[in-house]
């Protein structure tokens, strides 16, 4: 589905962190160019 796409990930500290999203996106075939977990308070 995401084969050959480049992805920027912004995770949420109290929700889904970036490393978890990153693993899912890599499994779908995308290349992660930036991943960060932020705190939105």
C-alpha positions as CSV (number, residue, x, y, z in Angstrom):
1,X,0.0,0.0,0.0
2,X,2.8,2.5,0.9
3,X,5.5,0.8,-1.3
4,X,8.1,3.3,-2.4
5,X,6.6,6.2,-0.4
6,X,8.5,8.4,2.1
7,X,6.9,9.1,5.4
8,X,7.2,11.6,8.2
9,X,5.8,10.4,11.5
10,X,4.7,12.5,14.5
11,X,3.6,10.3,17.4
12,X,1.9,11.4,20.7
13,X,3.4,10.6,24.1
14,X,0.0,9.9,25.6
15,X,-1.3,8.2,22.5
16,X,0.6,6.1,19.9
17,X,4.4,6.8,20.0
18,X,6.4,7.2,16.8
19,X,8.3,3.9,17.1
20,X,5.1,2.0,17.1
21,X,3.8,3.8,14.0
22,X,7.2,3.4,12.4
23,X,7.1,-0.4,12.6
24,X,3.7,-0.5,11.0
25,X,4.6,1.9,8.2
26,X,7.8,-0.1,7.5
27,X,5.8,-3.3,7.3
28,X,3.6,-1.6,4.7
29,X,6.7,-0.8,2.6
30,X,7.3,2.9,3.2
31,X,10.6,4.6,4.0
32,X,10.6,6.6,7.2
33,X,12.6,9.8,6.8
34,X,11.7,11.4,10.1
35,X,10.0,10.1,13.3
36,X,9.4,11.9,16.5
37,X,7.2,11.5,19.6
38,X,5.9,14.8,20.9
39,X,3.9,15.8,24.0
40,X,0.8,17.8,23.0
41,X,-0.5,19.4,26.2
